[in-house]
């Protein structure tokens, strides 16, 4: 939790906050998508996180990718901007947040692939066609459904 969010939480408690977020759909030379396995859920998710106060969203996307995966990316275009009920979460401590996420295309240009060991416990490359079969977290599944990359129904 950033210092800014911590200060807000001191004022509003667990009340719903609408928060900016970023995701990077980083690709390798084989056009596979980089996902991370989250430590808290064990599920695969997109690389990304919150945008800090006064931080440029693109800079946040590059920072989050480096922190979570050890890789450096060059951002391509914004692929989509998503929000809504699928991007709302209630944390174990009762905090509620609704995220509006800017999803960037990205290309890996350097670094060494490794999870951070705190938020992420594994990094993996996925063929776009196999995303629907992966054990995806709620946000990743909602992102790929909204983008039309996986089917939304049974």
Contact map, one row per residue, 1 for C-alpha under 8 A:
1110110000000000000000000000000000000000000000000000000000000000000000000000000000000000000000000000000000000000000000000000000000000000000000000000000000
1111110000000000000000000000000000000000000000000001000000000000000000000000000000000000000000000000000000000000000000000000000000000000000000000000000000
1111111000000000000000000000000000000000000000000000000000000000000000000000000000000000000000000000000000000000000000000000000000000000000000000000000000
0111111100000000000000000000000000000000000000000001100000000000000000000000000000000000000000000000000000000000000000000000000000000000000000000000000000
1111111110000000000000000000000000000000000000000000000000000000000000000000000000000000000000000000000000000000000000000000000000000000000000000000000000
1111111111000000000000000000000000000000000000000000000000000000000000000000000000000000000000000000000000000000000000000000000000000000000000000000000000
0011111111100000000000000000000000000000000000000000000000000000000000000000000000000000000000000000000000000000000000000000000000000000000000000000000000
0001111111111000000000000000000000000000000000000000000000000000000000000000000000000000000000000000000000000000000000000000000000000000000000000000000000
0000111111111100000000000000000000000000000000000000000000000000000000000000000000000000000000000000000000000000000000000000000000000000000000000000000000
0000011111111000000000000000000000000000000000000000000000000000000000000000000000000000000000000000000000000000000000000000000000000000000000000000000000
0000001111111000000000000000000000000000000000000000000000000000000000000000000000000000000000000000000000000000000000000000000000000000000000000000000000
0000000111111110000000000000000000000000000000000000000000000000000000000000000000000000000000000000000000000000000000000000000000000000000000000000000000
0000000111111110000000000000000000000000000000000000000000000000000000000000000000000000000000100000000000000000000000000000000000000000000000000000000000
0000000010011111000000000000000000000000000000000000000000000000000000000000000000000000000001110000000000000000000000000000000000000000000000000000000000
0000000000011111100000000000000000000000000000000000000000000000000000000000000000000000000000110000000000000000000000000000000000000000000000000000000000
0000000000000111110000000000000000000000000000000000000000000000000000000000000000000000000000111100000000000000000000000000000000000000000000000000000000
0000000000000011111000000000000000000000000000000000000000000000000000000000000000000000000000011100000000000000000000000000000000000000000000000000000000
0000000000000001111100000000000000000000000000000000000000000000000000000000000000000000000000001111000000000000000000000000000000000000000000000000000000
0000000000000000111110000000000000000000000000000100000000000000000000000000000000000000000000001111000000000000000000000000000000000000000000000000000000
0000000000000000011111000000000000000000000000000110000000000000000000000000000000000000000000000011110000000000000000000000000000000000000000000000000000
0000000000000000001111100000000000000000000000011110000010000000000000000000000000000000000000000011110000000000000000000000000000000000000000000000000000
0000000000000000000111110000000000000000000000011110000010011000000000000000000000000000000000000000111100000000000000000000000000000000000000000000000000
0000000000000000000011111000000000000000000001111000000000001000000000000000000000000000000000000000111100000000000000000000000000000000000000000000000000
0000000000000000000001111100000000000000000001110000000000001100100000000010000000000000000000000000001111000000000000000000000000000000000000000000000000
0000000000000000000000111110000011100000000001100000000000000000000000000000000000000000000000000000001111000000000000000000000000000000000000000000000000
0000000000000000000000011111000011000000000000100000000000000000000000001000000000000000000000000000000011110000000000000000000000000000000000000000000000
0000000000000000000000001111111111000000000000000000000000000000000000000000000000000000000000000000000011110000000000000000000000000000000000000000000000
0000000000000000000000000111111111000000000000000000000000000000000000000000000000000000000000000000000000110000000000000000000000000000000000000000000000
0000000000000000000000000011111100000000000000000000000000000000000000000000000000000000000000000000000000000000000000000000000000000000000000000000000000
0000000000000000000000000011111100000000000000000000000000000000000000000000000000000000000000000000000000000000000000000000000000000000000000000000000000
0000000000000000000000000011111110000000000000000000000000000000000000000000000000000000000000000000000000000000000000000000001000000000000000000000000000
0000000000000000000000000011111111000000000000000000000000000000000000000000000000000000000000000000000000000000000000000000111100000000000000000000000000
0000000000000000000000001111001111100000000000000000000000000000000000000000000000000000000000000000000000000000000000000000111100000000000000000000000000
0000000000000000000000001111000111110000000001100000000000000000000000000000000000000000000000000000000000000000000000000011110000000000000000000000000000
0000000000000000000000001000000011111000000111100000000000000000000000000000000000000000000000000000000000000000000000000011110000000000000000000000000000
0000000000000000000000000000000001111100000111100000000000000000000110000000000000000000000000000000000000000000001000011111000000000000000000000000000000
0000000000000000000000000000000000111110011110000000000000000000000000000000000000000000000000000000000000000000000000011111000000000000000000000000000000
0000000000000000000000000000000000011111111110000000000000000000000000000000000000000000000000000000000000000000000000111100000000000000000000000000000000
0000000000000000000000000000000000001111110000000000000000000000000000000000000000000000000000000000000000000000000011111000000000000000000000000000000000
0000000000000000000000000000000000000111110000000000000000000000000000000000000000000000000000000000000000000000000000100000000000000000000000000000000000
0000000000000000000000000000000000000111111000000000000000000000000000000000000000000000000000000000000000000000000000000000000000000000100000000000000000
0000000000000000000000000000000000001111111100000000000000000000000000000000000000000000000000000000000000000000000000000000000000000000000000000000000000
0000000000000000000000000000000000001100111110000000000000000000000000000000000000000000000000000000000000000000000000000000000000000011100000000000000000
0000000000000000000000000000000000111100011111000000000000000000000000000000000000000000000000000000000000000000000000000000000000000111100100000000000000
0000000000000000000000000000000000111100001111100000000000000000000000000000000000000000000000000000000000000000000000000000000000000001101100000000000000
0000000000000000000000111000000001110000000111110000000000000000000000000000000000000000000000000000000000000000000000000000000000000000001100000000000000
0000000000000000000000111100000001110000000011111000000000000001100110000000000000000000000000000000000000000000000000000000000000000000000000000000000000
0000000000000000000011110000000000000000000001111100000000001001100100000000000000000000000000000000000000000000000000000000000000000000000000000000000000
0000000000000000000011100000000000000000000000111110000000011001000000000000000000000000000000000000000000000000000000000000000000000000000000000000000000
0000000000000000001111000000000000000000000000011111000000010000000000000000000000000000000000000000000000000000000000000000000000000000000000000000000000
0000000000000000000111000000000000000000000000001111101110010000000000000000000000000000000000000000000000000000000000000000000000000000000000000000000000
0101000000000000000000000000000000000000000000000111111000010000000000000000000000000000000000000000000000000000000000000000000000000000000000000000000000
0001000000000000000000000000000000000000000000000011111000000000000000000000000000000000000000000000000000000000000000000000000000000000000000000000000000
0000000000000000000000000000000000000000000000000001111100000000000000000000000000000000000000000000000000000000000000000000000000000000000000000000000000
0000000000000000000000000000000000000000000000000011111110110000000000000000000000000000000000000000000000000000000000000000000000000000000000000000000000
0000000000000000000000000000000000000000000000000010011111110000000000000000000000000000000000000000000000000000000000000000000000000000000000000000000000
0000000000000000000011000000000000000000000000000010001111111000000000000000000000000000000000000000010000000000000000000000000000000000000000000000000000
0000000000000000000000000000000000000000000000000000000111111100000000000010000000000000000000000000000000000000000000000000000000000000000000000000000000
0000000000000000000000000000000000000000000000000000001111111110000000000000000000000000000000000000000000000000000000000000000000000000000000000000000000
0000000000000000000001000000000000000000000000001111001111111111000000000000000000000000000000000000000000000000000000000000000000000000000000000000000000
0000000000000000000001110000000000000000000000011000000011111111100000000000000000000000000000000000000100000000000000000000000000000000000000000000000000
0000000000000000000000010000000000000000000000000000000001111111110000011110000000000000000000000000000000000000000000000000000000000000000000000000000000
0000000000000000000000000000000000000000000000000000000000111111111000000000000000000000000000000000000000000000000000000000000000000000000000000000000000
0000000000000000000000000000000000000000000000111000000000011111111100000000000000000000000000000000000000000000000000000000000000000000000000000000000000
0000000000000000000000010000000000000000000000110000000000001111111111111000000000000000000000000000000000000000000000000000000000000000000000000000000000
0000000000000000000000000000000000000000000000000000000000000111111111111000000000000000000000000000000000000010000000000000000000000000000000000000000000
0000000000000000000000000000000000000000000000000000000000000011111111000000000000000000000000000000000000000000000100000000000000000000000000000000000000
0000000000000000000000000000000000010000000000110000000000000001111111000000000000000000000000000000000000000000011100110000000000000000000000000000000000
0000000000000000000000000000000000010000000000100000000000000000111111100000000000000000000000000000000000000001111100010010000000000000000000000000000000
0000000000000000000000000000000000000000000000000000000000000000111111110000000000000000000000000000000000000011111100000000000000000000000000000000000000
0000000000000000000000000000000000000000000000000000000000000000110011111000000000000000000000000000000000011111110000000000000000000000000000000000000000
0000000000000000000000000000000000000000000000000000000000000100110001111100000000000000000000000000000000011110000000000000000000000000000000000000000000
0000000000000000000000000100000000000000000000000000000000000100110000111110000000000000000000000000000001111100000000000000000000000000000000000000000000
0000000000000000000000000000000000000000000000000000000000000100000000011111000000000000000000000000000001111000000000000000000000000000000000000000000000
0000000000000000000000010000000000000000000000000000000001000100000000001111100000000000000000000000000111100000000000000000000000000000000000000000000000
0000000000000000000000000000000000000000000000000000000000000000000000000111110000000000000000000000000111100000000000000000000000000000000000000000000000
0000000000000000000000000000000000000000000000000000000000000000000000000011111000000000000000000000000110000000000000000000000000000000000000000000000000
0000000000000000000000000000000000000000000000000000000000000000000000000001111110000000000000000000011110000000000000000000000000000000000000000000000000
0000000000000000000000000000000000000000000000000000000000000000000000000000111110000000000000000000011110000000000000000000000000000000000000000000000000
0000000000000000000000000000000000000000000000000000000000000000000000000000011111000000000000000000011100000000000000000000000000000000000000000010000000
0000000000000000000000000000000000000000000000000000000000000000000000000000011111100000000000000001111000000000000000000000000000000000000000000000000000
0000000000000000000000000000000000000000000000000000000000000000000000000000000111110010000000000001111000000000000000000000000000000000000000100100000000
0000000000000000000000000000000000000000000000000000000000000000000000000000000011111110000000000111100000000000000000000000000000000000000000000000000000
0000000000000000000000000000000000000000000000000000000000000000000000000000000001111111000000000111000000000000000000000000000000000000000000000000000000
0000000000000000000000000000000000000000000000000000000000000000000000000000000000111111000000000100000000000000000000000000000000000000000000000000000000
0000000000000000000000000000000000000000000000000000000000000000000000000000000000111111000000000000000000000000000000000000000000000000011001000000000000
0000000000000000000000000000000000000000000000000000000000000000000000000000000001111111100000000111000000000000000000000000000000000000011001000000000000
0000000000000000000000000000000000000000000000000000000000000000000000000000000000011111110000011110000000000000000000000000000000000000000000000000000000
0000000000000000000000000000000000000000000000000000000000000000000000000000000000000011111000011100000000000000000000000000000000000000000000000000000000
0000000000000000000000000000000000000000000000000000000000000000000000000000000000000001111101111000000000000000000000000000000000000000000000000000000000
0000000000000000000000000000000000000000000000000000000000000000000000000000000000000000111111110000000000000000000000000000000000000000000000000000000000
0000000000000000000000000000000000000000000000000000000000000000000000000000000000000000011111100000000000000000000000000000000000000000000000000000000000
0000000000000000000000000000000000000000000000000000000000000000000000000000000000000000001111100000000000000000000000000000000000000000000000000000000000
0000000000000100000000000000000000000000000000000000000000000000000000000000000000000000011111110000000000000000000000000000000000000000000000000000000000
0000000000001111000000000000000000000000000000000000000000000000000000000000000000000000011111111000000000000000000000000000000000000000000000000000000000
0000000000000111100000000000000000000000000000000000000000000000000000000000000000000001111001111100000000000000000000000000000000000000000000000000000000
0000000000000001111000000000000000000000000000000000000000000000000000000000000000000001110000111110000000000000000000000000000000000000000000000000000000
0000000000000001111000000000000000000000000000000000000000000000000000000000000000111011100000011111000000000000000000000000000000000000000000000000000000
0000000000000000011110000000000000000000000000000000000000000000000000000000000000110011000000001111100000000000000000000000000000000000000000000000000000
0000000000000000011110000000000000000000000000000000000000000000000000000000000011110010000000000111110000000000000000000000000000000000000000000000000000
0000000000000000000111100000000000000000000000000000000000000000000000000000000011100000000000000011111000000000000000000000000000000000000000000000000000
0000000000000000000111100000000000000000000000000000000010000000000000000000011111000000000000000001111100000000000000000000000000000000000000000000000000
0000000000000000000001111000000000000000000000000000000000000000000000000000011111000000000000000000111110000000000000000000000000000000000000000000000000
0000000000000000000001111000000000000000000000000000000000001000000000000011111100000000000000000000011111000000000000000000000000000000000000000000000000
0000000000000000000000011110000000000000000000000000000000000000000000000011111000000000000000000000001111100000000000000000000000000000000000000000000000
0000000000000000000000011110000000000000000000000000000000000000000000001111000000000000000000000000000111110000000000000000000000000000000000000000000000
0000000000000000000000000111000000000000000000000000000000000000000000001111000000000000000000000000000011111000000000000000000000000000000000000000000000
0000000000000000000000000111000000000000000000000000000000000000000000111100000000000000000000000000000001111100000000000000000000000000000000000000000000
0000000000000000000000000000000000000000000000000000000000000000000000111100000000000000000000000000000000111110000000000000000000000000000000000000000000
0000000000000000000000000000000000000000000000000000000000000000000000111000000000000000000000000000000000011111000000000000000000000000000000000000000000
0000000000000000000000000000000000000000000000000000000000000000010001110000000000000000000000000000000000001111100000000000000000000000000000000000000000
0000000000000000000000000000000000000000000000000000000000000000000011100000000000000000000000000000000000000111110000000000000000000000000000000000000000
0000000000000000000000000000000000000000000000000000000000000000000011100000000000000000000000000000000000000011111000000010000000000000000000000000000000
0000000000000000000000000000000000000000000000000000000000000000000111100000000000000000000000000000000000000001111100000110000000000000000000000000000000
0000000000000000000000000000000000010000000000000000000000000000000111000000000000000000000000000000000000000000111110011110000000000000000000000000000000
0000000000000000000000000000000000000000000000000000000000000000001111000000000000000000000000000000000000000000011111111000000000000000000000000000000000
0000000000000000000000000000000000000010000000000000000000000000000000000000000000000000000000000000000000000000001111111000000000000000000000000000000000
0000000000000000000000000000000000000010000000000000000000000000000000000000000000000000000000000000000000000000000111111000000000000000000000000000000000
0000000000000000000000000000000000000111000000000000000000000000000100000000000000000000000000000000000000000000000111111000000000000000000000000000000000
0000000000000000000000000000000000011110000000000000000000000000000110000000000000000000000000000000000000000000001111111110000000000000000000000000000000
0000000000000000000000000000000000011110000000000000000000000000000000000000000000000000000000000000000000000000001111111110000000000000000000000000000000
0000000000000000000000000000000000011100000000000000000000000000000000000000000000000000000000000000000000000000011000011111000000000000000000000000000000
0000000000000000000000000000000001111000000000000000000000000000000010000000000000000000000000000000000000000000111000011111100000000000000000000000000000
0000000000000000000000000000000001111000000000000000000000000000000000000000000000000000000000000000000000000000000000000111110000000000000000000000000000
0000000000000000000000000000000111100000000000000000000000000000000000000000000000000000000000000000000000000000000000000011111000000000000000000000000000
0000000000000000000000000000000111100000000000000000000000000000000000000000000000000000000000000000000000000000000000000001111101100000000000000000000000
0000000000000000000000000000001110000000000000000000000000000000000000000000000000000000000000000000000000000000000000000000111111100000000000000000000000
0000000000000000000000000000000110000000000000000000000000000000000000000000000000000000000000000000000000000000000000000000011111100000000000000000100000
0000000000000000000000000000000000000000000000000000000000000000000000000000000000000000000000000000000000000000000000000000001111110000000000000000100000
0000000000000000000000000000000000000000000000000000000000000000000000000000000000000000000000000000000000000000000000000000011111111100000000000000000000
0000000000000000000000000000000000000000000000000000000000000000000000000000000000000000000000000000000000000000000000000000011111111101000000000000110000
0000000000000000000000000000000000000000000000000000000000000000000000000000000000000000000000000000000000000000000000000000000011111101000010000000011000
0000000000000000000000000000000000000000000000000000000000000000000000000000000000000000000000000000000000000000000000000000000001111110000000000000000000
0000000000000000000000000000000000000000000100000000000000000000000000000000000000000000000000000000000000000000000000000000000001111111000000000000000000
0000000000000000000000000000000000000000001100000000000000000000000000000000000000000000000000000000000000000000000000000000000000001111100000000000000000
0000000000000000000000000000000000000000001110000000000000000000000000000000000000000000000000000000000000000000000000000000000000110111110110000000000000
0000000000000000000000000000000000000000101110000000000000000000000000000000000000000000000000000000000000000000000000000000000000000011111110000000000000
0000000000000000000000000000000000000000000000000000000000000000000000000000000000000110000000000000000000000000000000000000000000000001111111000000000000
0000000000000000000000000000000000000000000011000000000000000000000000000000000000000110000000000000000000000000000000000000000000000000111111100000000000
0000000000000000000000000000000000000000000111000000000000000000000000000000000000000000000000000000000000000000000000000000000000000001111111110000000000
0000000000000000000000000000000000000000000000000000000000000000000000000000000000000000000000000000000000000000000000000000000000010001111111111000010000
0000000000000000000000000000000000000000000000000000000000000000000000000000000000000110000000000000000000000000000000000000000000000000011111111100000000
0000000000000000000000000000000000000000000000000000000000000000000000000000000001000000000000000000000000000000000000000000000000000000001111111110000000
0000000000000000000000000000000000000000000000000000000000000000000000000000000000000000000000000000000000000000000000000000000000000000000111111111110000
0000000000000000000000000000000000000000000000000000000000000000000000000000000000000000000000000000000000000000000000000000000000000000000011111111111100
0000000000000000000000000000000000000000000000000000000000000000000000000000000001000000000000000000000000000000000000000000000000000000000001111111100000
0000000000000000000000000000000000000000000000000000000000000000000000000000000100000000000000000000000000000000000000000000000000000000000000111111110000
0000000000000000000000000000000000000000000000000000000000000000000000000000000000000000000000000000000000000000000000000000000000000000000000011111111000
0000000000000000000000000000000000000000000000000000000000000000000000000000000000000000000000000000000000000000000000000000000110100000000000011111111000
0000000000000000000000000000000000000000000000000000000000000000000000000000000000000000000000000000000000000000000000000000000000110000000010011011111100
0000000000000000000000000000000000000000000000000000000000000000000000000000000000000000000000000000000000000000000000000000000000010000000000001001111111
0000000000000000000000000000000000000000000000000000000000000000000000000000000000000000000000000000000000000000000000000000000000000000000000001000011111
0000000000000000000000000000000000000000000000000000000000000000000000000000000000000000000000000000000000000000000000000000000000000000000000000000001111
0000000000000000000000000000000000000000000000000000000000000000000000000000000000000000000000000000000000000000000000000000000000000000000000000000001111
